[in-house]
Amino acid sequence: MIYLLLFYEFFKVGLFAIGGGLVTVPFLFDLSAKYSWFTTKELADMIAISESTPGPLGVNMATFGGFHAAGIWGGIIATLGLVTPSVIVIIIVAKLLDKYQCNIRVQRILSGIRPAVIALILFAGLQIAKLAIFDVKTAIVFAVFLGMIHFWKKSPIFYLVLAALAGIGLQL
């Protein structure tokens, strides 16, 4: 029963989380409130681990969340649930977009979706910030990294390694 529920819940996440991995975060917060699969603290850890590992963020988080809920098969099933809607939608959209790409209605629909996706990502970032910035040290690290990311334009890997070293050095 847990496997069917995992597939169903992550299928819904995959179906409605339009815009990339970070857009899945609000849905995962809902899952953490609805089920005891993982806590919000574990979700914050999941996000950090998923950002630090190769692969798409949403897939990594589904795998991690499913594994946390029901072991290896839970991870596999949650991941399949998450990607199945995308596979179906991509096949359909690819066929239709070739045909209707220049249609003004299609362009307007996409123009309406983009700002909503930005709002979802911003909301997810704020939710993560509430969990991750919990004292003066972490607030300073956040501010320093925000500035560095804005001005230096280095690889995300550079910042993740530097952040790990900062965490060790500052004993965060």
C-alpha positions as CSV (number, residue, x, y, z in Angstrom):
1,M,0.0,0.0,0.0
2,I,2.9,2.4,0.8
3,Y,4.3,1.9,-2.7
4,L,1.0,2.8,-4.4
5,L,0.7,5.9,-2.1
6,L,4.2,7.0,-2.8
7,F,3.7,6.6,-6.6
8,Y,0.4,8.5,-6.4
9,E,1.7,11.4,-4.3
10,F,4.9,11.8,-6.3
11,F,3.0,11.5,-9.5
12,K,0.9,14.5,-8.4
13,V,4.1,16.4,-7.5
14,G,5.6,15.6,-10.9
15,L,2.3,16.6,-12.6
16,F,1.9,19.9,-10.9
17,A,5.5,21.0,-10.2
18,I,6.0,22.9,-13.4
19,G,9.3,24.7,-13.7
20,G,12.0,22.5,-12.3
21,G,13.3,20.9,-9.2
22,L,12.9,23.8,-6.7
23,V,9.2,24.0,-7.6
24,T,8.8,20.6,-6.0
25,V,9.7,21.9,-2.6
26,P,6.3,23.4,-1.6
27,F,4.7,20.1,-2.6
28,L,7.2,18.2,-0.5
29,F,6.5,20.5,2.5
30,D,2.8,19.5,2.0
31,L,3.8,15.8,2.0
32,S,5.8,16.2,5.2
33,A,2.8,17.7,6.9
34,K,0.4,15.1,5.5
35,Y,2.4,12.0,6.1
36,S,5.2,11.0,8.5
37,W,7.5,10.1,5.7
38,F,10.0,12.9,6.7
39,T,10.0,15.9,8.9
40,T,10.6,19.5,7.7
41,K,14.1,19.3,9.1
42,E,14.8,16.1,7.1
43,L,13.3,17.9,4.1
44,A,15.8,20.7,4.5
45,D,18.6,18.1,4.7
46,M,17.1,16.4,1.6
47,I,17.3,19.7,-0.3
48,A,20.9,20.2,0.7
49,I,21.9,16.7,-0.3
50,S,19.9,16.9,-3.5
51,E,21.6,20.2,-4.5
52,S,25.0,18.6,-3.7
53,T,24.6,15.5,-5.8
54,P,24.6,15.0,-9.6
55,G,21.2,14.9,-11.3
56,P,18.0,16.8,-11.4
57,L,16.9,18.2,-8.0
58,G,13.3,16.9,-8.1
59,V,14.4,13.4,-9.0
60,N,17.1,13.4,-6.3
61,M,14.5,14.6,-3.8
62,A,11.9,12.0,-4.8
63,T,14.5,9.2,-4.6
64,F,15.6,10.4,-1.2
65,G,12.1,10.9,0.1
66,G,10.8,7.6,-1.2
67,F,13.9,5.8,0.2
68,H,13.3,7.5,3.5
69,A,9.7,6.4,3.5
70,A,10.0,2.8,2.3
71,G,13.6,1.8,1.5
72,I,15.1,1.1,-1.9
73,W,11.8,0.2,-3.6
74,G,10.2,3.3,-2.1
75,G,12.9,5.5,-3.7
76,I,12.5,3.8,-7.1
77,I,8.7,4.0,-7.0
78,A,8.7,7.7,-5.8
79,T,11.1,8.5,-8.6
80,L,9.0,6.7,-11.2
81,G,5.9,8.5,-9.9
82,L,7.7,11.9,-10.2
83,V,9.0,11.4,-13.7
84,T,6.0,9.6,-15.3
85,P,3.9,12.8,-15.8
86,S,6.8,14.6,-17.4
87,V,7.5,11.8,-19.8
88,I,3.8,11.8,-20.9
89,V,3.6,15.6,-21.1
90,I,6.9,16.0,-22.9
91,I,5.8,13.5,-25.6
92,I,2.4,15.4,-26.1
93,V,3.9,18.9,-25.9
94,A,6.7,18.1,-28.3
95,K,4.2,16.9,-30.9
96,L,1.9,20.0,-30.3
97,L,4.6,22.6,-30.0
98,D,6.0,21.8,-33.4
99,K,2.6,22.4,-34.8
100,Y,1.5,25.5,-32.8
101,Q,4.7,27.2,-31.7
102,C,3.9,30.5,-33.5
103,N,0.3,30.6,-32.2
104,I,-0.3,33.7,-30.1
105,R,-2.4,31.9,-27.6
106,V,0.3,29.4,-26.9
107,Q,2.8,32.3,-26.5
108,R,0.4,34.0,-24.0
109,I,-0.1,30.8,-22.0
110,L,3.7,30.4,-21.7
111,S,4.0,34.1,-20.7
112,G,1.5,33.5,-17.9
113,I,3.1,30.4,-16.6
114,R,6.6,31.9,-16.3
115,P,5.9,34.5,-13.5
116,A,3.9,31.9,-11.5
117,V,6.9,29.5,-11.7
118,I,9.2,32.3,-10.4
119,A,6.7,32.9,-7.5
120,L,6.8,29.1,-6.6
121,I,10.6,29.1,-6.7
122,L,10.8,32.2,-4.5
123,F,8.3,30.7,-2.0
124,A,10.3,27.5,-1.9
125,G,13.5,29.5,-1.2
126,L,11.8,31.4,1.6
127,Q,10.6,28.1,3.2
128,I,14.2,26.7,3.0
129,A,15.6,29.9,4.4
130,K,13.4,29.6,7.5
131,L,14.9,26.2,8.2
132,A,18.5,26.9,7.2
133,I,19.1,30.3,8.6
134,F,18.7,29.8,12.3
135,D,21.3,31.9,14.0
136,V,23.7,34.8,13.4
137,K,26.4,32.6,12.0
138,T,24.2,31.0,9.3
139,A,22.7,34.4,8.5
140,I,26.2,35.8,7.9
141,V,27.2,32.8,5.8
142,F,24.0,33.3,3.8
143,A,24.7,37.0,3.2
144,V,28.3,36.4,2.2
145,F,27.4,33.6,-0.2
146,L,24.6,35.6,-1.7
147,G,27.1,38.4,-2.4
148,M,29.7,36.0,-3.8
149,I,27.2,34.3,-6.1
150,H,26.0,37.7,-7.4
151,F,29.4,39.1,-8.1
152,W,31.7,36.2,-8.9
153,K,29.5,34.0,-11.2
154,K,31.4,30.8,-10.4
155,S,30.2,27.2,-10.8
156,P,27.6,26.0,-8.2
157,I,30.1,23.2,-7.3
158,F,32.6,25.9,-6.2
159,Y,30.0,27.4,-3.8
160,L,28.9,24.1,-2.4
161,V,32.5,23.0,-1.7
162,L,33.2,26.4,-0.1
163,A,30.0,26.2,1.9
164,A,30.9,22.8,3.2
165,L,34.3,24.1,4.3
166,A,32.7,27.1,5.9
167,G,30.3,24.7,7.8
168,I,33.3,22.7,9.0
169,G,35.3,25.8,9.9
170,L,32.5,27.7,11.6
171,Q,31.1,24.5,13.2
172,L,27.6,25.3,11.9
